[in-house]
């Protein structure tokens, strides 16, 4: 490591001390920034853990709903109802996909189809499963955003730590050594001057 080459003058001593103070202040600021970033990253990690817990719960809810679903019976019931749709004015049937399966759904009820309890039980369970899976999809996207944020924070922490280490391990010690060197040389000059003046007085 190359030493700072500064001549031993009072002006240079003050300048070096000022630079040392700035370096120490810079280290403190970087250390505070690093701590803030670490705190933020830990908060993101805690948030991710909470979201993962929610995802697990929604998956469980969806699975629980699918356990009571009879998709085959539900589709058969709707097909039977659809065959007599001309006789039922307020019946509307639409389809939506659950786990890649097209599921029919009755949008409006009527007295003619209300006795089909097994179908409505199936339909409600499918709808519950569908909503839970939709929530899982949203939470997974949120989890991906948090993961990206954590990676960025980790990179910033590493960069800040590297700068702080450079100040703490390299620049600050160099300035301290230079201050010590200048102070020692100035003291030597003062002693030399003192003895020179003393000798002059004795000669006089």
Secondary structure, DSSP 8 states (H G I E B T S, - for coil): ---------HHHHHHHHHHHHHHHHHHHHHHHHHHHHHHHHHHHHHHHHHHHHHHHHHHHHHHHHHHT--HHHHHHHHHHHHHTGGG-TT--EEEEEETTEEEEEESS--TTTTT-HHHHHHHHHHHHHHHHHHHHHHHHHHHHHHHHHHHHHHHHHHHHHHHHHHIIIIIHHHHHHHHHHHHHHHHHHHHHHHHHHHHHHHH-
